[in-house]
């Protein structure tokens, strides 16, 4: 029988060779999900996402950003029953798109990914926003310059500037204010990496270095140019005693970041690891 994990990794590696604008967000996220849940029915999850898509496409398309937001909120949250999981936020299933479609619960970036997928299917411009501590979505209207910022985790509500100010204060403290770059758009790869980062960080918090390293290596299949991930993989391999792999990973990091403080430290670490090998 085919190995579902091997199939998923091959699909992710193939996606890693594609330009960013050709990546299928939901498709790649489902392949990542197969790796962590090989026993789950990922095709059933794909069909649940397709059902949401059909519900959007069979509705008269609104032209303005607010109308589009309201339609997606109705399809995803009201009719679809999807919501942010604030009760068991750190549950790894909240970052696994197969489990998210089964439970109708997920992290901000997982629910947000559904927003981005449906908006694209409808032909609407939408982008993930790397807001501190809380993934958001920007949804455009047909009029030039019109857009609405949406909180997927909060049921798809619009977030005008006062609400964004309140959110950053809740995340960073009462003295925090909106800063330039807080609403910068993310690439598709960055959205997918942010989804997987939730899994990697939770495994590290549980001292599951092996699992965190596997997650990092899968992320590198999609984003082989993500220099920080090579450095993290090197450090984890060293912690696991795999010094040869650690050296190879750090050398990949140095190919992309040959100068600077991080590069200097990387070379020092390679020297330390080589000394231990000898």
C-alpha positions, 0 to 999 in steps of 0.5 A: 500500500502507498505510504501516506506520509511519503506521498504527502512529503513528496507533494510538499517537496513538489510544491516547494519548487513552485512560485509562491503565487502558484501554491494551493494553500489548502492543498499544501496544508492538507498534505502537511496535515496528512503527515501528522494524521496519516490515518485520517481521511484527507480527501474527506477534509478536501471535500468539506472545504469544497462544500464551503467553496460551492456555497460561496460560488453559488451565491450572488457575488457582492462587489464591496469588501464588507459584503464579501466579508459578510458572505464568507463569515456566513458560509464559514462561521454561521453555516459551516460552524467553524470557530476559533478554539480558545478553550483548548488553544494549544491542542495540536489538532488546531493546526492540522487542517484535516482535524480542523475540518472535522472538529470545526475548530482551529487556530487563527491561521488555520481558520484564516487559511480557509478564508484565503482559500474561499476568497481566492476561489471567488476571485477576490484579492485577500492576504494574510496579515502577520499581526503580532500574536494574532493572524488576520486577513485583509479582504479587498473590494472591487473599488480601488483601495477598498479593503476590510481587515478580518479576524477569522478566529473571532468569527470573521468580524471586521476590525476597524482601526480602534479594534486593531488598537484594542487588539494590539494592547491585549496582545502586547500590553496597555502601552502598545500602539499600532506600528508601521508594518503590523498589517504587512501582507504575507506570502502564501509560503509564510502563511503555511510556515506560520501554520506549521510553526505552531506545531513545531513550537508546541513540540519544543515546549513538550521537549519533543525535539525529534518531532519538532525536527521532523516538522522543521524538515517538512517546512524546509521541503516547502521553503528550502530558502528559509535560512532560519529553519536550517539553523534551527534544524542544525541546533536540534540535530546537535541536541539529538547528537547528530553532529554530522547532520547538524554541520550540514544544516548549518552549512546550508544556513551559511550559504544563505546568510554568509555574513553577520553575527548569526553567521559568525556564531554558526561557524563557531558552532560548526567548529565545536561540533567538528571537534566533538566528532573528532 
